[in-house]
Amino acid sequence: MASNEASKKTDLARTPQRGSVTPGPARATPPVRPAPKRVGPVEFLGQVRDEGRKVTWPTRKETVVTTVMVFIMVIAASLFFTVVDQAMRYLVTLILGVGTN
C-alpha cells in the first residue's frame, strides 16, 4: 500500500488540530498552607478537654429514653424476622416436602 503522506500534510494544513484551542486563563495555584503546628501531649489533652466542654451532652432522661427505644426496636425487629423465618420455613416444607417423615 502506498503511503499518502502528502495528502495528510495538506489535510493537516486545512483543518485545525484537535486540542489546539487556545488555552483559557491559567488556573490560580492555591495558596500554600503552612505546616500544622505540632503540639505536645499535655497541650493536646488540654485541647481535647476544651473541645469536650463545647459538646452538648444529652441529659440522663434523654439517654434513658433513647436506650429504651433502641431495646424496643431490637425486640420488634427480632419478632418480625422470627415470624418471617417461620413462615418461609413452613412454605418451603410445604412446597418441597423436606423434613416430612
N, C-alpha and C positions, 0 to 999 in steps of 0.2 A: 504494500500500500504506500502510496506516495504521501509525503508529509505536506500539509498545506500551511506551512509557517507564514507564508506571505499573506494569505487571507486572514490568518489570526492577527497578524500585526495591524492590518488595515481595520479589522473589526475592533481591535483594542483602541485604535485611534479615534474611531467614531463614537463608541459608547463609553459612558463614564464607568469607571471601575467600581465594583461593589466596595462599600466601606470607605470610599474616597470622599464622603461627605465631610465638609469642613467641620471639625470638632467644635462643640459648644465651649462655653467658658469653662476653664479648668475648675475642678471642684476644690473648694477650700479645704485645706487639711484641718482636721480637728485640733483644737489646742492640746498641747502636750500636758497631761496631768502629772503633777508632781507625785513622786513615790509616797505611799501612805506612811505616816509616821509610825514607827514601831514603839509599842508601849510594853512596859514590864508587867509581870503578873499582878503586882499589887494595884497598879493603875487600872489594869484590865478588870479586876474584880470590883474595883470602885465604879467603873463604867457600867458593869453588869448590874450592880446594886442600884445605880441611878436609873437605868432603864426599867428595872423591876418595879420601881416606885411609880413609873408612868403608866403601868398596866392597870386597866380597870378590872379588878378581880371580882368574880361572882360572889354573892352572899351565900351563906350556908343554906338558906332556904332555896335559892336558885339551883345550887348544886344538888340538893336532895331531890327536888322536883325533876331535874334533868336525869338523874340517876334512876329514879323510879320509872320515868318514861322509857328509858333505854331497856330496862328489865321487862316492861310490859310489851314493848315491840319485839324483843327476843322471844318471849313466850308466844306471842301471836304468830310470828314467823315460823317458829318450830311446830306449832299446831297446824298451820296451813300446810307446810311441807310434809308433815306426817300424814295428813288426810290425803293429799295428792299422791304420795308414795303408796299408800294402801289401796287407793282407787286404781292406780296404774298396775299394781301387783295383781289385783283381782281381775282386771281386764286382760292382762297378759295370760294369767292362768286360765281364764275362760276361753280365750282365743286359741292358745297353743295346747292347752291341756297339760301343761308342765306341772309336776308336783302332785298329780292325782294318783291314787293307788289303784 
